[in-house]
């Protein structure tokens, strides 16, 4: 089959690789009908995620048609159209039974590697390094889906691929970010990053009762999309974010702040952002945490900072003193996707949201190397790439 493979920093290629096979009785094989490039994939592309190996197949936003199932998979059959959560979860461990699917205890075969870096191992993830399982991703013609009796959900014919695909990651991620923000009716929520996750966080926060959203980015088309979704906007390349947020909230600060940026934050000359880049280049730090610092400093006292943006290792100079003395709550984590797919699918079916709004660049799998570069460099108005192998 054809698949997009990682070969080093900034080097992804569409290669011919062996087709996946059933390896366990709970596996399924799906023929990919749509997959997407996620902002998290750029952390791999840019070399920030450790334990990648040349030839690894990328992609964790996947859907398709079932072509084969293992003997213990009774909920799916050949021909079913399904969307696949990016988290691989067993459904049986203590964490899964609590609905904490991204913390699954059993699906990372390289758990010891993760424990050394994180203290404990989270769930295995599709296409996201050997530390997180070494599972092949779905930017390919076919995908092996472990734990297929727990993860994939069937998609009704009334819902298009472009509407369903983002149940694999960015819609549940934006929704969980808004839940973690502990929004009360009428609250003001500031959201850093108007990429795909930020866009879904905006719309989810409004569905959960936020009275006002202030979205922060510098890319014109992203700010335009955020405005269309009901947000006020701040262009951080043109004005000071902290001062702008204070001016818009009577100097109290937003009730909740959502960091939908993560480890590759830009700061346009801000001293801390410049220092982050220098330290990362010198291997003195892995993460650029400019946005997290801003969110902590701007959030109102006793407010909440929600972090869906991916961090991969160590960040310096996080203002933990400000967080403690202001009484902030910090909530974060990889998304418990399986907890949200069915209720969010019902919202799509009811017409409350059409997730396809975020798609700007339909493409083929063969276009993937070009699209990765465009997405990273924010060229050609790209916000979300959907590929059809």
C-alpha positions as CSV (number, residue, x, y, z in Angstrom):
1,X,0.0,0.0,0.0
2,X,1.0,3.7,-0.2
3,X,1.6,5.5,3.1
4,X,3.1,8.7,4.3
5,X,6.4,7.9,6.2
6,X,8.6,10.0,8.4
7,X,12.3,10.0,7.5
8,X,13.6,12.8,9.7
9,X,13.0,16.4,10.6
10,X,11.1,18.1,7.7
11,X,11.3,14.9,5.6
12,X,8.1,13.0,5.0
13,X,7.5,10.8,1.9
14,X,4.8,8.7,0.4
15,X,6.3,5.2,0.2
16,X,5.1,1.8,-0.8
17,X,5.0,-0.4,2.4
18,X,3.5,-3.8,3.4
19,X,-0.3,-3.9,3.9
20,X,-1.3,-4.2,7.6
21,X,-2.6,-7.6,8.8
22,X,-4.7,-8.8,11.7
23,X,-2.3,-9.4,14.6
24,X,-4.8,-9.9,17.5
25,X,-8.3,-11.1,17.8
26,X,-9.5,-7.6,18.7
27,X,-8.0,-6.0,15.6
28,X,-9.8,-4.7,12.5
29,X,-8.4,-3.5,9.2
30,X,-10.0,-0.5,7.5
31,X,-9.6,1.0,4.1
32,X,-9.0,4.7,4.7
33,X,-11.5,6.9,2.9
34,X,-10.3,10.2,4.6
35,X,-7.5,11.3,6.9
36,X,-6.2,14.6,8.0
37,X,-3.0,16.4,9.0
38,X,-3.2,17.6,12.6
39,X,-1.2,20.3,14.3
40,X,0.2,17.6,16.5
41,X,1.7,16.0,13.4
42,X,3.8,19.1,12.9
43,X,5.6,18.4,16.2
44,X,6.8,15.2,14.6
45,X,7.5,16.9,11.3
46,X,9.6,19.6,13.1
47,X,11.5,17.0,15.1
48,X,10.2,17.9,18.6
49,X,8.7,14.5,19.4
50,X,11.4,12.0,20.5
51,X,11.6,8.3,19.6
52,X,10.5,8.6,16.0
53,X,12.2,6.2,13.6
54,X,12.7,6.5,9.9
55,X,9.9,4.8,8.0
56,X,7.2,5.4,10.7
57,X,3.8,5.9,9.2
58,X,2.1,9.1,10.3
59,X,-1.5,10.1,10.9
60,X,-3.9,9.9,13.8
61,X,-7.1,11.4,12.3
62,X,-8.6,8.5,10.3
63,X,-11.8,7.0,9.1
64,X,-12.7,4.4,6.5
65,X,-14.5,1.2,5.7
66,X,-14.0,-2.1,7.5
67,X,-12.4,-4.8,5.3
68,X,-11.5,-7.4,7.9
69,X,-12.1,-8.0,11.7
70,X,-10.6,-10.3,14.3
71,X,-12.5,-13.1,15.9
72,X,-13.4,-11.1,19.0
73,X,-14.7,-8.0,17.2
74,X,-18.5,-8.5,17.2
75,X,-19.6,-4.8,17.0
76,X,-18.2,-4.3,13.5
77,X,-18.5,-6.2,10.3
78,X,-17.0,-5.9,6.8
79,X,-18.4,-2.9,5.0
80,X,-19.1,-0.7,8.1
81,X,-18.1,2.9,7.7
82,X,-16.3,4.0,10.8
83,X,-14.3,6.8,12.4
84,X,-11.3,5.9,14.6
85,X,-10.3,7.7,17.8
86,X,-6.6,8.6,17.9
87,X,-6.3,7.1,21.4
88,X,-6.0,3.3,21.5
89,X,-7.8,2.1,24.7
90,X,-8.6,-1.3,26.0
91,X,-11.9,-0.5,27.7
92,X,-11.1,-2.9,30.6
93,X,-8.4,-1.3,32.8
94,X,-9.2,1.0,35.8
95,X,-8.6,4.2,33.8
96,X,-10.8,3.1,30.9
97,X,-13.6,2.2,33.3
98,X,-13.4,5.7,34.7
99,X,-13.8,7.1,31.1
100,X,-10.2,8.3,31.2
101,X,-9.4,6.6,27.9
102,X,-6.1,8.4,27.0
103,X,-4.7,7.1,30.3
104,X,-5.3,3.5,29.4
105,X,-2.9,1.2,31.2
106,X,-2.5,-1.6,28.7
107,X,-2.2,-0.3,25.1
108,X,1.4,1.0,25.1
109,X,3.8,-1.9,24.4
110,X,6.6,0.5,25.1
111,X,5.3,1.6,28.5
112,X,8.7,1.4,30.2
113,X,10.1,4.0,27.7
114,X,7.2,6.3,28.6
115,X,7.5,5.8,32.3
116,X,11.1,6.9,32.2
117,X,10.1,10.2,30.6
118,X,6.7,10.8,32.3
119,X,6.5,8.7,35.5
120,X,3.7,6.6,34.1
121,X,2.7,5.6,30.6
122,X,-0.4,7.0,28.9
123,X,-2.3,5.1,26.2
124,X,-0.8,4.1,22.9
125,X,-1.5,6.5,20.1
126,X,-1.7,6.1,16.3
127,X,1.3,7.3,14.4
128,X,2.9,9.2,17.3
129,X,6.3,7.9,18.1
130,X,7.6,4.7,19.7
131,X,7.4,6.1,23.2
132,X,3.6,6.1,22.6
133,X,3.4,2.6,21.2
134,X,5.0,2.7,17.7
135,X,1.6,2.1,16.1
136,X,1.4,2.8,12.4
137,X,-0.8,5.8,11.5
138,X,-3.5,6.2,9.0
139,X,-2.1,8.6,6.4
140,X,-2.2,5.5,4.3
141,X,-4.4,3.3,2.2
142,X,-5.1,0.9,5.0
143,X,-4.9,0.9,8.8
144,X,-4.7,-1.8,11.4
145,X,-7.0,-0.7,14.3
146,X,-6.2,-2.5,17.7
147,X,-9.0,-2.7,20.3
148,X,-11.5,-2.3,17.4
149,X,-14.3,-3.4,19.7
150,X,-13.8,-0.3,21.9
151,X,-12.6,2.6,19.7
152,X,-14.3,2.9,16.2
153,X,-17.9,4.1,15.9
154,X,-20.2,3.6,12.9
155,X,-21.0,6.6,10.8
156,X,-24.5,6.9,9.4
157,X,-24.9,7.6,5.7
158,X,-26.5,11.0,6.5
159,X,-23.1,12.2,7.8
160,X,-20.3,13.0,5.3
161,X,-16.7,12.0,5.7
162,X,-15.8,15.7,6.2
163,X,-18.4,15.9,9.0
164,X,-17.4,12.7,10.7
165,X,-13.6,12.6,10.3
166,X,-12.9,15.1,13.1
167,X,-14.5,12.9,15.7
168,X,-11.2,11.1,15.6
169,X,-9.4,14.0,17.3
170,X,-9.9,17.7,16.9
171,X,-13.6,18.0,17.7
172,X,-13.4,15.9,20.9
173,X,-10.2,17.7,21.7
174,X,-11.7,21.2,21.4
175,X,-14.8,20.0,23.3
176,X,-12.8,18.5,26.2
177,X,-10.7,21.7,26.3
178,X,-13.9,23.6,26.8
179,X,-15.1,21.2,29.5
180,X,-11.7,21.4,31.3
181,X,-12.1,25.2,31.2
182,X,-15.0,24.8,33.7
183,X,-17.1,27.3,31.9
184,X,-20.1,28.8,33.7
185,X,-22.9,30.6,31.9
186,X,-21.8,34.0,30.7
187,X,-18.1,33.4,31.3
188,X,-15.4,35.1,29.3
189,X,-13.0,32.6,27.7
190,X,-9.7,33.5,26.1
191,X,-8.4,30.9,23.5
192,X,-4.8,31.0,22.3
193,X,-4.4,29.5,18.8
194,X,-7.0,29.6,16.1
195,X,-5.9,26.5,14.3
196,X,-8.3,23.5,14.0
197,X,-8.4,22.7,17.7
198,X,-8.8,26.3,18.7
199,X,-11.7,26.6,16.2
200,X,-13.5,23.7,17.8
201,X,-12.8,25.0,21.3
202,X,-14.4,28.3,20.3
203,X,-17.6,26.6,19.2
204,X,-17.6,24.1,22.0
205,X,-17.2,26.9,24.6
206,X,-20.2,28.7,23.2
207,X,-22.2,25.5,23.3
208,X,-21.3,25.1,26.9
209,X,-22.6,28.6,27.8
210,X,-19.7,31.0,27.5
211,X,-20.9,34.5,27.1
212,X,-17.8,35.9,25.3
213,X,-14.8,34.3,23.5
214,X,-11.6,36.2,22.8
215,X,-9.4,34.3,20.3
216,X,-5.7,35.0,19.9
217,X,-3.7,34.4,16.7
218,X,-1.8,36.2,14.0
219,X,-2.9,34.4,10.8
220,X,-5.6,36.5,9.1
221,X,-7.6,33.5,7.7
222,X,-7.6,31.9,11.1
223,X,-8.8,35.0,12.8
224,X,-11.5,35.4,10.2
225,X,-12.7,31.9,10.8
226,X,-12.7,32.5,14.6
227,X,-14.8,35.7,14.1
228,X,-17.2,33.7,12.0
229,X,-17.5,31.2,14.9
230,X,-18.6,33.9,17.3
231,X,-15.2,35.1,18.8
232,X,-13.7,38.5,19.3
233,X,-10.1,38.4,18.1
234,X,-6.6,39.7,19.1
235,X,-3.8,39.7,16.5
236,X,-0.8,39.1,18.8
237,X,1.6,40.4,16.1
238,X,-0.1,43.8,16.3
239,X,-0.9,44.3,19.9
240,X,0.0,43.2,23.4
241,X,-2.1,40.2,24.4
242,X,-2.0,40.7,28.2
243,X,-2.9,44.4,28.0
244,X,-5.6,43.6,25.4
245,X,-7.2,41.0,27.6
246,X,-7.1,43.3,30.7
247,X,-8.7,46.1,28.7
248,X,-11.5,43.9,27.6
249,X,-12.2,42.4,31.1
250,X,-12.1,45.5,33.3
251,X,-8.6,44.4,34.4
252,X,-10.0,41.2,36.0
253,X,-8.8,38.8,33.3
254,X,-10.7,36.0,31.5
255,X,-12.6,33.5,33.6
256,X,-10.9,30.7,31.7
257,X,-7.9,30.5,29.4
258,X,-7.3,27.7,26.8
259,X,-3.9,27.0,25.4
260,X,-4.6,25.4,22.1
261,X,-1.0,26.1,20.8
262,X,1.4,23.8,22.8
263,X,5.1,23.3,22.5
264,X,5.9,25.4,19.4
265,X,4.5,28.8,20.5
266,X,5.7,31.9,18.7
267,X,6.2,35.2,20.4
268,X,7.4,37.7,17.7
269,X,10.3,39.2,19.6
270,X,9.0,38.7,23.1
271,X,12.0,38.1,25.3
272,X,10.8,34.9,26.8
273,X,9.9,33.5,23.3
274,X,13.3,34.4,21.9
275,X,15.0,32.6,24.8
276,X,12.7,29.6,24.4
277,X,13.9,29.3,20.7
278,X,17.5,29.6,21.7
279,X,17.2,26.9,24.4
280,X,15.4,24.6,22.1
281,X,18.0,25.0,19.4
282,X,20.7,24.3,22.0
283,X,18.8,21.3,23.4
284,X,18.5,23.0,26.7
285,X,14.7,22.7,26.6
286,X,12.2,20.8,24.4
287,X,9.1,23.0,24.6
288,X,8.5,26.7,23.9
289,X,5.9,27.7,26.5
290,X,5.3,31.4,25.7
291,X,1.5,30.9,25.4
292,X,1.2,28.9,28.7
293,X,3.0,31.7,30.5
294,X,0.7,34.3,29.0
295,X,-2.4,32.3,29.9
296,X,-1.3,31.9,33.5
297,X,-0.5,35.6,33.9
298,X,-3.7,36.8,32.2
299,X,-6.2,34.4,33.7
300,X,-8.3,36.0,36.5
301,X,-7.7,35.0,40.1
302,X,-9.4,31.6,40.9
303,X,-9.8,31.0,37.2
304,X,-9.0,27.9,35.1
305,X,-6.3,27.3,32.5
306,X,-7.1,24.4,30.1
307,X,-4.3,22.9,28.1
308,X,-5.2,20.8,25.0
309,X,-2.1,22.0,23.2
310,X,0.5,19.2,23.0
311,X,3.7,19.5,25.1
312,X,6.4,16.9,24.7
313,X,9.0,17.3,27.4
314,X,10.4,20.2,29.5
315,X,9.6,23.9,29.4
316,X,11.5,26.6,31.4
317,X,10.3,29.5,33.5
318,X,6.7,28.5,33.9
319,X,5.2,31.0,36.4
320,X,4.0,28.4,38.9
321,X,4.2,31.0,41.7
322,X,1.6,33.1,39.9
323,X,-0.6,30.1,39.3
324,X,-0.4,29.1,43.0
325,X,-0.9,32.6,44.4
326,X,-3.8,33.4,42.1
327,X,-5.5,30.2,43.0
328,X,-5.7,28.9,39.4
329,X,-6.9,25.5,38.4
330,X,-4.8,23.8,35.6
331,X,-6.5,21.0,33.6
332,X,-4.9,19.3,30.7
333,X,-4.3,16.0,28.9
334,X,-4.6,14.0,25.8
335,X,-8.2,13.6,24.8
336,X,-10.4,10.8,26.2
337,X,-11.9,10.5,22.7
338,X,-14.1,7.5,23.2
339,X,-16.0,9.3,25.9
340,X,-17.1,12.0,23.4
341,X,-17.5,10.5,20.0
342,X,-21.1,9.3,20.4
343,X,-22.6,12.4,22.0
344,X,-20.7,14.7,19.6
345,X,-22.0,12.6,16.6
346,X,-25.5,13.2,17.9
347,X,-24.8,17.0,17.8
348,X,-23.7,16.6,14.2
349,X,-26.8,14.6,13.2
350,X,-29.0,17.2,15.0
351,X,-27.4,20.0,12.9
352,X,-26.0,21.8,15.9
353,X,-22.6,21.9,14.3
354,X,-21.1,21.0,10.9
355,X,-17.4,20.2,11.5
356,X,-16.6,20.4,7.8
357,X,-16.4,24.2,8.2
358,X,-12.7,23.8,9.1
359,X,-11.6,22.1,5.9
360,X,-9.7,24.4,3.6
361,X,-7.6,22.1,1.5
362,X,-8.9,18.7,0.2
363,X,-6.0,16.7,-1.2
364,X,-4.7,13.3,-2.2
365,X,-2.3,11.2,-0.2
366,X,0.4,11.9,-2.8
367,X,0.1,15.6,-2.0
368,X,1.0,15.0,1.7
369,X,4.6,16.2,1.6
370,X,3.6,19.5,0.0
371,X,0.6,19.9,2.3
372,X,2.8,19.3,5.5
373,X,5.1,22.1,4.4
374,X,2.1,24.5,3.6
375,X,0.4,23.7,6.9
376,X,3.6,24.2,8.9
377,X,4.4,27.5,7.1
378,X,0.8,28.7,7.1
379,X,0.9,29.2,3.3
380,X,-2.0,29.4,0.9
381,X,-4.6,30.0,3.6
382,X,-4.4,26.5,4.9
383,X,-6.2,25.7,8.1
384,X,-7.1,22.0,7.7
385,X,-6.0,19.5,5.1
386,X,-8.2,16.4,4.4
387,X,-6.6,13.7,2.3
388,X,-8.4,10.9,0.4
389,X,-6.1,7.9,-0.2
